[in-house]
Amino acid sequence: MTKKQYQPAVAALQDAHSICIVTHLRPDADAIGSAAALLLALRQQGKDVCAVVGQDREISRNLYTIPGAEDVTVSRELPDGYDLYVTVDCGSLDRTGFFADHIEQLAQQGRVLCIDHHSSNPGFGAINVVDTECESTTVVLLSILDSLEIQVDRHIAHCLYAGLMTDTGSFRWGRPAMHDIATRLMHYDLDTKQIAADLLDSITPDDLQMIGRVLAGLRIEEAGEHTLGILVARRDDIHGHSDSAVESLVEFVRALEGTTIGVVFKEQAPEVWAVSLRSSRIDCSSVALNFGGGGHVPAAGYTAHGAPEKIIKELVAAIQ
């Protein structure tokens, strides 16, 4: 996207006196980093700002190492009375959780700004900045903060780096520019070793035991010329464990030698599954779109309904 295409978003943020920031269900470091960075930046300009996630469950503890994360709350009700509502890192309307219907109504009133980088994002806001060239939503935000003439400080840089580092798999995929952006942020005296430890390497004994139990159920499925590594994580297996530990399951399967794509079905309710896809060989976002989901080429997801054998069969057929 060009700088000119960013201008409606910049103008909307400048004109609003009060702003509610919304990020996605089961937030990751890019979601919390984006929400917290924008929260801190807008407060710097004297705006009345809040940040919320439309869910009941608590945010993963390790994400609270991101500055400003303590001010991101969870709720069933979207706060009323704000001039502008900004969704960050929400690839689709349903990713706003309990807020989806309300956000849709506000968008029709011209009061929703959508900031994202997912290629599958349909642009559900009244104003949309969906820059699919960017490795993370925090990278999209950095351009917006520069246009707003925000004074990036160590805390904001930490937020932005957290999203970039995690959404590139510790800089394993992305444009050459991602290293230039990381260099710029590291000049704010970030402890990058500690950030990586907090967000990627921190795990409890209980979480590690859960990972072992779920990995023991690994199965392999053939889909034409592709080989799928599949895990089915029952609710009883993953309930009470950190989101980061649960999300790490798919990376183990993705790295399995001889497989084309790693898949984890995570039970959210009886016969309701959050599905994570990871691959370095096929377009995960195009697979997820078949089921109403979305994401990036190397990483995507969707929601499936039914018994495990049924939803696995549907996925195999779609890839085949």
URQUI-V413810 format. One record per residue. N is the residue number from 0. PHI is phi as a letter, one per 40 degrees, with the letter a starting at -180 (999 if undefined). OMEGA is omega as a letter, one per 40 degrees, with the letter a starting at -180 (none if undefined). NEAR is the number of other C-alpha atoms within 8 Angstrom. Layout:
{{N;PHI;OMEGA;NEAR} {N;PHI;OMEGA;NEAR}}
This chain:
{{0;999;i;6} {1;c;i;5} {2;d;i;6} {3;c;a;5} {4;c;i;8} {5;c;a;11} {6;c;i;8} {7;d;i;8} {8;c;i;12} {9;c;a;11} {10;c;a;8} {11;c;i;10} {12;c;i;9} {13;c;a;8} {14;c;a;6} {15;c;i;9} {16;c;i;8} {17;b;a;10} {18;b;i;15} {19;b;a;13} {20;c;a;15} {21;b;i;14} {22;b;a;17} {23;c;i;14} {24;d;a;10} {25;f;a;7} {26;c;i;11} {27;b;a;9} {28;c;i;11} {29;c;i;17} {30;c;a;14} {31;c;i;16} {32;c;i;17} {33;c;a;16} {34;c;a;15} {35;c;i;17} {36;c;a;15} {37;c;i;11} {38;d;a;13} {39;c;a;10} {40;c;a;13} {41;c;i;11} {42;c;i;10} {43;c;i;8} {44;c;i;7} {45;g;i;6} {46;c;i;10} {47;c;a;9} {48;b;i;11} {49;b;i;10} {50;b;a;14} {51;a;i;13} {52;b;a;15} {53;c;i;17} {54;a;i;11} {55;c;a;7} {56;c;a;5} {57;c;i;5} {58;c;i;9} {59;d;a;9} {60;d;a;7} {61;c;i;8} {62;c;i;13} {63;c;i;10} {64;c;i;9} {65;c;a;12} {66;d;i;11} {67;g;a;12} {68;c;i;13} {69;c;i;7} {70;c;i;8} {71;c;a;13} {72;b;i;8} {73;b;a;12} {74;a;i;11} {75;c;a;9} {76;b;i;7} {77;c;i;10} {78;d;a;6} {79;c;i;4} {80;g;i;4} {81;c;a;9} {82;c;a;9} {83;b;i;13} {84;b;a;14} {85;b;i;12} {86;c;i;14} {87;b;i;15} {88;g;i;14} {89;c;a;14} {90;c;i;13} {91;a;a;13} {92;c;a;10} {93;c;i;6} {94;c;i;10} {95;c;i;16} {96;g;a;11} {97;c;a;11} {98;c;a;11} {99;d;a;11} {100;c;a;7} {101;c;i;8} {102;c;i;11} {103;c;i;11} {104;c;i;8} {105;c;i;11} {106;c;i;13} {107;c;i;8} {108;c;i;7} {109;g;a;9} {110;b;a;11} {111;b;i;14} {112;b;i;16} {113;b;i;16} {114;b;a;15} {115;a;i;17} {116;b;a;16} {117;c;a;13} {118;c;a;10} {119;c;a;12} {120;c;a;14} {121;c;a;6} {122;g;a;9} {123;c;i;11} {124;c;i;11} {125;c;i;12} {126;b;a;11} {127;b;i;11} {128;b;i;11} {129;b;a;12} {130;c;a;10} {131;c;i;9} {132;c;a;6} {133;c;a;9} {134;c;a;13} {135;a;i;13} {136;c;i;17} {137;c;i;15} {138;c;i;12} {139;d;a;13} {140;c;a;11} {141;d;i;9} {142;c;i;8} {143;c;i;11} {144;c;i;11} {145;c;i;8} {146;c;i;8} {147;c;a;8} {148;g;i;6} {149;c;i;10} {150;c;i;5} {151;c;i;8} {152;b;a;7} {153;c;a;9} {154;c;i;10} {155;c;i;13} {156;c;i;14} {157;d;i;13} {158;d;a;16} {159;c;i;16} {160;c;a;13} {161;d;i;14} {162;c;a;17} {163;c;a;16} {164;c;a;11} {165;c;a;13} {166;c;i;10} {167;b;a;12} {168;f;a;8} {169;f;i;7} {170;g;i;10} {171;c;i;6} {172;a;a;6} {173;i;a;9} {174;c;i;7} {175;d;a;6} {176;c;a;7} {177;c;i;11} {178;c;i;9} {179;c;i;8} {180;c;i;9} {181;c;i;10} {182;c;i;8} {183;d;a;8} {184;c;a;12} {185;c;i;11} {186;c;i;7} {187;c;i;9} {188;g;i;6} {189;c;i;10} {190;c;a;6} {191;c;i;7} {192;c;a;6} {193;c;i;7} {194;c;i;10} {195;c;i;10} {196;c;a;9} {197;c;a;11} {198;c;a;13} {199;b;a;8} {200;b;a;7} {201;c;a;8} {202;a;i;7} {203;c;i;6} {204;d;i;6} {205;c;i;7} {206;c;a;11} {207;c;i;10} {208;c;i;8} {209;c;i;11} {210;d;i;11} {211;c;a;8} {212;c;a;9} {213;c;i;12} {214;c;i;9} {215;c;i;6} {216;c;a;8} {217;d;i;10} {218;b;a;7} {219;b;i;8} {220;b;i;9} {221;c;i;9} {222;b;a;11} {223;g;a;7} {224;c;a;6} {225;b;i;11} {226;b;a;13} {227;b;i;13} {228;c;a;16} {229;b;i;13} {230;b;i;13} {231;b;a;12} {232;b;i;11} {233;c;a;8} {234;d;i;10} {235;c;a;5} {236;c;a;9} {237;b;a;10} {238;c;i;6} {239;g;i;4} {240;c;a;10} {241;c;i;9} {242;d;a;10} {243;c;i;10} {244;c;i;12} {245;c;a;10} {246;c;a;8} {247;c;a;8} {248;d;a;11} {249;c;i;13} {250;c;i;10} {251;c;a;8} {252;c;i;13} {253;c;a;14} {254;c;a;8} {255;c;a;9} {256;c;i;4} {257;g;i;5} {258;b;i;12} {259;c;a;13} {260;a;i;16} {261;b;a;17} {262;b;i;15} {263;b;i;13} {264;c;a;12} {265;b;a;11} {266;c;i;13} {267;b;i;9} {268;a;i;7} {269;d;i;5} {270;g;i;11} {271;b;a;11} {272;b;i;12} {273;c;a;12} {274;b;i;12} {275;b;i;12} {276;b;i;15} {277;b;i;14} {278;a;i;14} {279;b;a;7} {280;b;i;7} {281;b;a;9} {282;c;a;10} {283;c;a;16} {284;c;i;17} {285;c;i;9} {286;c;a;10} {287;c;a;15} {288;c;i;11} {289;d;a;8} {290;b;i;9} {291;g;i;8} {292;b;a;14} {293;i;a;17} {294;i;a;15} {295;b;i;12} {296;c;a;11} {297;c;a;13} {298;a;a;12} {299;a;a;15} {300;a;i;14} {301;a;i;13} {302;b;i;11} {303;b;a;11} {304;b;i;8} {305;h;i;8} {306;c;a;7} {307;d;a;8} {308;c;i;6} {309;c;a;8} {310;c;i;11} {311;c;i;8} {312;c;i;8} {313;c;i;8} {314;c;i;8} {315;d;a;11} {316;c;a;8} {317;c;a;8} {318;c;a;9} {319;c;none;8}}
